[in-house]
Amino acid sequence: MAITTKSKTEREEMRAAGVLVAEILAILASAVRPGITTAELDKLAAGELKRRGATSNFKGYHGNLYFPGTICASVNEEVVHGIPGSRVLKEGDIISIDFGAMYQGWNGDSAITALVGKVSPDAERLLHVTQDALQQGIAQARAGNRVQDIGRAVQRYVESQGFSVVRQYVGHGIGREMHEEPQIPNYVDERQRNPILIPGMVIAIEPMVNAGRAATKVLPDKWTVVTTDGSLSAHFEHTVAITEGDPDILTLPRK
């Protein structure tokens, strides 16, 4: 698939999808508490999508494999793609909520990691570092830079803080399709493609950061990704447009 660019009008149309995602993520974050199940969070997200006239771009994703949830709910050592279900959140957990929507023909995609009640200082620090790493990556999302400038910024910052960047999963282009070219890794590998960033590109930047080693594995459900060493993992994501000037984050609530 070729890399596509979006006009200013199209980027504003994408912002409508992004704002919707941001608003619903804020509702989900406020609902996170000890005792709630990940299925209840999923039901809340589905209801909010329906109320706003949008649809899930996660549910049913990937054809025969079929992701069953409206959100990806990944708890503690789960990195990404956790399937919502009967799991009850407990005090001290952390939960990554990855959420997307299709609205008026465009996709929005964003993720947060939320604290469940009072958590350990180490868990709280992991979240802060991952969120800061996302901002480091976004700062490099400028016309004239290259894709690997984003990954380099994320990797350098995360590793300087004593954490690890997941290698098996990366960010992506986004637009009419949820996953478009180019891939946006959170690390540098000189063998990767390294296209130049140009105005009109829209990308999803999403650091996945482990407290322990970078290695991951997929559970028998064929979706849920966990750290192989059982360490905590955090995940934050924004949809970002490349402009002639500063990066434009499309998945922020309207002011």
Steps between C-alpha positions, in 0.01 A plus 500: 500500500636840403535783751210743462465863601185679611390851407432760768130434459549127537716550808222703660258219417743260669513731801128443551569127534801571722308730735228238533763240595657739753166579663406135538846408632458768767167342600663157516792631707259652753318166525815302587485390864551190713211258447408588142547237230666558165172386338317783676750749359450349156121531530539863603716572194254329266211701642684829460585418139138422421381818669734705281415326172843339467613138467784295642800444276634234739205261529519236229844616393727266306250281320514137608682577826220745603574725794186481722530825695432870447811580705828324558529464878852395604568463872838502676736269305267508198655729239230543234194332345352378827148363447240655733315249715431391855832618647436719804739789550655518844680763703855546372436383143578704192290468185577604145185598312558515125196637321406599148198615306378538145307824457375642171743286305813578701687314774622627835731300727639575845605324819553578866621303798304563818571435866255284695484659843831540680790339314867445577748784436669281237173455310425870517847584370457256209185686395667840522800386296279343231285811472810718481644267234190559289558875524866451404389312190232754408758780520687333213188470281598793280525545127855431385574253777487127439300221660804375690543839668179419688618155604844626594354763733270247668768233537769732635268647759349171616835324530652799681232443765588132541201356312463304173321572173288222348629397157225275364229767473518847350300807409353557156351731246126559534219648294217331312655175625601448862841363401674669209860552397749586634577295808622716790737300722588621849864402453766515230599213273707608202341222291159666525352732242559860598271725293513875533209667679304738279204729567169317480622169639298379799657244732425323826795517738472245782788411732463168681744496791591211729636528853717196431630350178361592158400146399132410465286199412141442389265302725293203372202732433711613199459868592626591846869599501689470830854565620697176507653586839169597659601862546252787478436670166349838411366641173403849384397608150391805301400555139724778366493700175822624338465867408719780366565591863438333834359147528120506521355251750158399371399287801460777755169624644379827354582801716 
